[in-house]
Amino acid sequence: MTVRWKDSAWRWLPVSLLLVLADQASKAWIEARYLLGEFTPVFFWLDITRLHNPGAAFSFLADAGGWQRHFLSVLAAGVSVGIVVWMRQLHAQRDLLLSSALALVLSGAIGNLIDRLEHGYVVDFIHLHWQGAYFPAFNVADAAITVGAALLILDALRDLRRQ
């Protein structure tokens, strides 16, 4: 089925662009104001902390020795191209949940890809903790990927339920 360009999920690309800009602006703000490892407590469960992550989302593969930079960059670029092609085939209104989920994942992949290409690592700064348990730091791009992935799962479950 062919979807007209103006009806395709490409209508969600401005949302992806805005999230990439928000991600990059927040990271630039952190880089301009914090030294590596410096932090500011915000709440008893949240710190703003400048950290560098050479791995994937939530520090996955962070200690892999360096090969992950190129692997994750190629993966992010490939996934981004695949998502854009997929979005072109979706109807923005009929496939609303899937379209929005893909737009979120796309923005996160591109946001972190920009960091990897520019720095060789991703700038993370949102650091959650609870009673001595510290969770891996993350950023706006990681949050977009996580919410997008959750929406993809929800969309898949809705499809299963309809069948």
C-alpha positions, 0 to 999 in steps of 0.5 A: 500500500502506498501512502501519500507523502503528506499523509505519511509518518514523515509528518512526525519528523519535525518532532524528531528534529525538535527532540534532537535539538533539545538533546544537543542543547541540553548536552551543550549546556551541561558541557559549558557548566560542568566538569566531568564528574561534577554534579548538583543535587536536585532532589534526594533521588536526582543529581545533574552530573556530567558523565561521558558514556562510550557505550550504549543507552544506560552505559551498556557496553561502556567498558568494551574497550573502544570498538563499540564506538564505531559499532554503535555509530554504524548501528545508529546510522543504519537504524535511523535510515531504516526508521525513516524508510519505515515511517514513509510507508506508515500512515500518520493518523492510522498508525499514530502510536507506531509513528510517534514511537519511531519518531522518538527512537529516531531522535534518540539514535540521532542525538547520541550518534551526533555525540559519538561522532563529535566526541567519541562518547555520549554526554549523560547528565541525568543521574537517578539514585535511591537509598544508595542504589545509583542507576546509570546516568542518561540524557534526553536521547536515551529517554526518547529511545526508552519511551519510544521502545515502550510505545513500540511494545505497546503498539505490538501488544495492541496488534496482538490483541486485535488479532 
